[in-house]
Amino acid sequence: MRPTAEVREMMERYWRPGWLTVRVVNPVIRRLGTVTTLEVVRRQTGTPQLVPVNVLELGGDRYLVSMRGQTHWVRNLRATGRCHLQRGGRRRAYLAAELSGEQLSHIIAAYRDRWQVQRFFDKMPDPTDHPAFRLYPVENVSVEPGIEPQTL
């Protein structure tokens, strides 16, 4: 089955990491425990995907931004709406809500300032090429089907 035009366009807005990053650098960084690791269930296999991420903390809230565009972790998080973040020995569950519009632009600007990752944004300058999610700790949310999570 061929991907639709929309899916192909999204796939083009993905800056794939190199083999060395995926197979060597990321696993070493995760094992050191000095960075936050995102764990999200893969949409096709149901197995966990582990990715080192930079979490933006702003105004008491947590956000994930994809520097590389429409990555697999982004597509997996969209599909499940749930993830875990782990740093050191601590692991917490979250629900995720994707951002759009002015909120997306604001979070991306804050993320760029905080993490100094300009080269990723030079390659793909449109903010909509960088999906972002607000994370809601599972113990602090009330969820109704079809409604965005509400903080308790």
BASEDREN-663140 format. One line per field, with one value per residue (C-alpha): x, y, z; residue number from 1. Coordinates in nm, 3 decimals. Layout:
<recs>
xx	[X_...]
yy	[Y_...]
zz	[Z_...]
nr	[NUM_...]
</recs>
This chain:
<recs>
xx	[0.000_0.144_0.142_-0.108_0.015_-0.034_0.174_0.448_0.461_0.493_0.767_0.963_0.965_1.173_1.547_1.653_1.937_2.244_2.333_2.596_2.346_2.079_2.300_2.580_2.529_2.165_2.208_2.521_2.349_2.046_2.263_2.449_2.119_2.211_1.944_1.571_1.455_1.115_0.945_0.651_0.481_0.544_0.221_0.289_0.462_0.351_0.712_0.867_1.066_1.331_1.463_1.675_1.487_1.519_1.215_1.116_0.985_0.796_0.556_0.535_0.439_0.643_0.673_0.835_0.946_1.071_1.384_1.392_1.034_0.788_0.993_0.878_0.844_0.613_0.395_0.392_0.298_0.018_-0.116_-0.108_-0.137_0.068_0.434_0.681_0.976_1.271_1.577_1.812_1.595_1.271_1.001_0.670_0.368_0.214_-0.071_0.027_-0.166_-0.023_0.010_-0.085_-0.104_0.029_0.086_0.314_0.514_0.556_0.680_0.918_1.070_1.118_1.264_1.515_1.625_1.657_1.835_2.042_1.937_1.927_2.086_1.779_1.555_1.781_1.731_1.353_1.256_0.875_0.752_0.485_0.767_0.849_0.561_0.532_0.333_0.225_0.266_0.015_0.131_-0.112_-0.179_-0.286_-0.536_-0.897_-0.971_-1.300_-1.313_-1.273_-1.182_-0.835_-0.689_-0.779_-0.545_-0.703]
yy	[0.000_0.337_0.627_0.904_1.244_1.383_1.104_1.145_1.520_1.456_1.199_1.456_1.686_1.441_1.483_1.122_1.074_0.892_0.531_0.633_0.846_0.575_0.272_0.417_0.771_0.745_0.410_0.536_0.859_0.667_0.432_0.718_0.832_1.199_1.278_1.225_0.923_0.916_0.578_0.544_0.233_0.173_0.197_-0.105_-0.356_-0.253_-0.266_0.025_0.289_0.464_0.803_1.061_1.392_1.747_1.831_2.197_2.302_2.629_2.778_2.450_2.255_2.007_2.001_1.779_1.926_1.724_1.890_1.642_1.687_1.403_1.137_0.789_0.889_1.174_0.940_0.684_0.947_1.076_0.722_0.636_0.974_0.828_0.808_0.772_0.994_0.848_1.018_0.839_0.599_0.801_0.707_0.894_0.837_1.119_1.190_1.408_1.675_1.806_2.183_2.402_2.765_3.039_2.795_2.584_2.889_3.009_2.671_2.626_2.972_2.888_2.547_2.698_2.951_2.688_2.411_2.599_2.371_2.628_2.401_2.175_2.475_2.619_2.299_2.306_2.667_2.630_2.581_2.340_2.106_2.056_1.886_1.971_1.815_1.934_1.656_1.594_1.373_1.081_1.120_1.483_1.445_1.363_1.215_1.180_1.015_1.268_1.554_1.699_1.609_1.850_1.924_1.850]
zz	[0.000_-0.104_0.143_0.073_-0.047_0.304_0.459_0.197_0.267_0.642_0.581_0.380_0.683_0.882_0.934_0.988_1.239_1.115_1.191_1.447_1.638_1.645_1.713_1.929_2.062_2.177_2.359_2.538_2.642_2.772_2.978_3.143_3.295_3.263_3.004_2.997_2.799_2.631_2.622_2.385_2.250_1.879_1.684_1.462_1.691_2.040_2.161_2.351_2.166_2.378_2.268_2.452_2.456_2.586_2.797_2.813_3.152_3.129_3.381_3.571_3.259_3.054_2.677_2.415_2.082_1.787_1.651_1.363_1.247_1.189_1.367_1.460_1.825_1.719_1.513_1.794_2.054_1.831_1.799_2.169_2.342_2.629_2.721_3.005_3.086_3.271_3.413_3.646_3.845_3.820_3.569_3.528_3.305_3.099_2.863_2.567_2.380_2.052_2.023_1.728_1.621_1.846_2.132_1.909_1.796_2.156_2.281_1.988_2.050_2.419_2.331_2.087_2.350_2.624_2.433_2.172_1.887_1.608_1.344_1.345_1.289_1.018_0.818_0.869_0.958_0.955_1.315_1.191_1.084_1.455_1.638_2.007_2.288_2.630_2.885_3.163_3.454_3.468_3.840_3.783_3.498_3.438_3.096_2.913_2.569_2.289_2.523_2.583_2.925_3.203_3.492_3.829]
nr	[1_2_3_4_5_6_7_8_9_10_11_12_13_14_15_16_17_18_19_20_21_22_23_24_25_26_27_28_29_30_31_32_33_34_35_36_37_38_39_40_41_42_43_44_45_46_47_48_49_50_51_52_53_54_55_56_57_58_59_60_61_62_63_64_65_66_67_68_69_70_71_72_73_74_75_76_77_78_79_80_81_82_83_84_85_86_87_88_89_90_91_92_93_94_95_96_97_98_99_100_101_102_103_104_105_106_107_108_109_110_111_112_113_114_115_116_117_118_119_120_121_122_123_124_125_126_127_128_129_130_131_132_133_134_135_136_137_138_139_140_141_142_143_144_145_146_147_148_149_150_151_152]
</recs>
